Amino acid sequence: MMMFYSDVPTIAELVDRSDDELFEKVLCNPHHVLYNFLPNETVSFYELRHRPHNRESINKTSRLAEASFLVRMLYKDIY
């Protein structure tokens, strides 16, 4: 008997969730190995909308840099 599970997350969803969890841990823990690679925090005087993070955007200099974990997470959902 075959059973199909419709509520099982896809691989892409699992990876996306894991990336979000890791990025949140990096942002919240100044002792994390990746914390020193984060750009500086920004200071905003306006509260226009909720942002996923409070860090400066960094320039994407190459295709390889765009594939970097921190760059991907900094630019994720910034629309």
Phi, psi and omega in degrees: 000125179265137177239137178248132180253118182271343183262010179280127181292150177283168178300318180299320178294320178295317179294317179299316179295319179295319177299315179299317180295317179295316180298320178297320178294321179294316181297326186268349185239102180294349179264000180291146182302322183275350185302321182293344180271354178288146175289171181297156176284149177259152176246119180246135179267354181243149175243076184282316179201163179289135177250149180292340178205169181246037183251155176292148173281141179251154182289138173272109186266336181206170178297324179294320179295325178295333181276352180297142182302310183295320178296315178301317183287326178293327182265357182287134176055042178260008181288000000 
